[in-house]
Amino acid sequence: MAQIIKGIEDDLLSAKDMEFIEHIDKSYKLRYPNNLDSDFELYIPSLKVLENLDRGYCNLNKCVKITELNPDKKMFDVYVIQKNPSLFNSNVYFDPTLVNIISESNQKYAYYKYKNGIELQERFRWSEKIKSDDGWYLPVDI
């Protein structure tokens, strides 16, 4: 859907948003692990994902095209009007000073690797070494 959204209004999704969407889309492959490519590898740092999800989701909800398509209040709009803490707390869209601070905080991550085309290895750990500019690959020093 991201490509369709970009086709309608190119500036709705930045290059960073597209990179995040393409990365997180890989996680759907875990639903059918018997069909994984032999080189399948996926790294999912929880707070880094949350930071990117908040930014992208809020940008889309505030854009003119979405507002035109759905002029009635969305739950998002209700939360904004009510200043609902569940939307505002630790959200990089509403508090840009948190950009890269959240994604570089101590966080749990999941790492999946399909080894030798035989077995899916899973690793769940905490790390303080995750950096926002490391892309979506498991850092070497973790």
Secondary structure by P-SEA (a helix, b strand, c coil): caaaaaaaccccccaaaaaaaaaaaacccccccccccccbbbbbbaaaaaaaaaaaaaaaaacaaaaaacccccaaaaaaaacccccccccccccccccccccccbbbbbbbbbccccbbbbbbbccccccccccccccccc
